[in-house]
Amino acid sequence: MDVPYDTQIMNKNSFLFIFVSLALSACSMGAANTNVVVNTTAPVNTAVEPEGNIMSAAGQPQSVAAEALVADLYKQHDAKKSPFFQTKNRALVDKYFTKGTADLIWKDATSSQGEVGALDGDPLYAAQDMEIKNFAVGKADVKGEAATVPVNFTNYGQKVTITFKLTMVGTAWKIDDIIWPEGTSMVKVIKDNYANADKQPAAAGAFDGKFQVGDTTCTVRPSKLAYEVHWAKGSGVEMFFFKDGYTFESSSDKGGPNRFEFDDESYNTGVFYRADGKEFPVKRVK
């Protein structure tokens, strides 16, 4: 039977309508599926990282950045580009040290006027004479905005450990102090040197030479307004300063200062008072 022309047009329109509806429905389902995929991905963590996170501004772990600063200081120092003992480039000192410590280092260098200042030995090796072997920068111990970095080596066969104390300044580590063997602090040595600048040692030069202290010995060398004490049993240098009368006290802040008290101006006999309270007889060794 022939279908009327109008009916054919209607059927065609109905078919077209159904086709378009199905297509739109499929698109809608696809969009819905896309939303499902997005919604099931892991959420983005928008929380702000706490201060002092383990990464430095350069993208390094903070411990690595602290170790790198100390290693670079030794590299430049050994290449004769040290921030110590120079009076022309203050920025070089500020590159490695906090402002307060940099001020002290700069003052010691510029006020010495070519003479020996408070730092009359090598501050990075705690000695005047060096034969360095087995050098290694140790692992940094980071606690918030503070860190310590040990440096180990042998000097003339003696094991030495020097500890660097660092602090975070802005986004960079800076060295705040250097702790030498026996607990002597570089910062304290420089401060004490200038704090005692108005004091004149009694009988200058008399407190020098070799002394028997209990069952060990030490060698004393005058150093401007201070005295270097090199112990036979130990490494590094302990700095002593004239206090009063015939007394010389160390700059060490490790448990308190050590002290020589002599009987008279000859500086031949006396008593050594150790920071832990023990006493030892002292006599000059000829």
Secondary structure, DSSP 8 states (H G I E B T S, - for coil): ----HHHHHHHHHHHHHHHHHHHHHHHHHHHHHHHHHHHTS---------TT-SB-TTSSBHHHHHHHHHHHHHHHHHTT--STT-SS-HHHHHHHB-HHHHHHHHHHHHHSTTS--S--SBTTTTBSS--EEEEEE---EEETTEEEEEEEEEETTEEEEEEEEEEEETTEEEEEEEE-GGG-BHHHHHHHHHHTTT---TTTTSS-EEEEETTEEEEEEEETTEEEEEESSS-S-EEEEEEETTEEEE---SSS--EEEESSTT-SEEEEE-TTS-EEEEEEE-
